[in-house]
Amino acid sequence: MANPLRREVRQLYKNLLYLGREYPQGADYFRERLNSAFMKNKDVTDPKEIRKLVDCGEAVIKELGTLYYLREYRAMKKRFYEEELLGLLNVGRPTD
Amino acid sequence: MSRVLVGVKRVIDYAVKIRVKPDHSGVVTDGVKHSMNPFCEIAVEEAVKLKEKKFIKEVVAVSCGPTQVTETIRTALAMGCDRGIHVEVSGKDYEAMGPLQISKIFAALAKKEEASLVILGKQAIDDDCNQTGQMTAALLDWPQGTFASEVTIDGEKVKVVREIDGGLETIKISMPAVLTADLRLNTPRYATLPNIMKAKKKKIATMKPADLGVDMVSRVEVLRVDEPPTRLAGVKVETVDDLVAKLKANGTI
């Protein structure tokens, strides 16, 4: 593996591993998938290819962040804004 | 332009299933995953955004509690706060700590740090008090913009769009002021590992409530904690007539 990219790949792995701790299906599930994904590409030597794969990894990081945010937002909305949701469904409203 | 104080609370993670202690004195916290209160995340995000837009110079993250709350302060630092203040409270004082004590601490810190804004989450998901922001404003005699879903700084004033029953209310208040963040104020950024690493260099000062002249005596005593009643299973019926008969039998119609 090309040397300058080695550091980036390693950092990408660490970042993904860190984010994976909160994965809904469990940190172990995530780590298995992460390891197999990295192992699958372990023989890639072309720097351009590696760059593309790293960018792919960065996109996954963004997606995970969004996933976690949406989960939290939806949970909060459900818990604290029930009247709003009921209003949208026209449930529990007095009919005049 | 100046300094913003942001309060962050360490609470049991929103996704964890809460269990009541067998003696009904509280909920089980030992070994349970904790994280930053979701509304506090939104408060931090707003403060950091104001700094990025250059309306303010410095964001200070504050949390009250035992040593573990420094993790929460570190998360706030990773999200972009400049420095942290850990107000050490532990043992019985921590268990009895509520909005009154917190707001006294924040009022004292706001004066000490000469803050222009104090931004808090609208409520904590563990106690659902929704009081700390309001009490802090009252103690400081500052205007308050609570349930903020939009904040705009206009010179020495703040325009706040508030989420209220039945819609939105827009108010303009002078600074210094207290704001509390509602769910739709912004989208909090996730603290990634590189940001956490960078945040390790940022300073967290430690102090005690006594240093701020605050007494932690609580006027509230928790008598008992119970689980909510289990929801009864629904009953399915075959026809509309069955439904009407059941509702009649139930006394509903």
Interface residues (C-beta under 8 A of the other chain):
Chain A: Q11 K14 N15 Y18 L19 I61 L64 G65 Y68 Y69 R71 E72 Y73 A75 M76 K77 R79 F80 Y81 E83
Chain B: Y14 A15 P38 F39 I125 D165 L183 T187 P188 R189 Y190 T192 L193 P194 I196
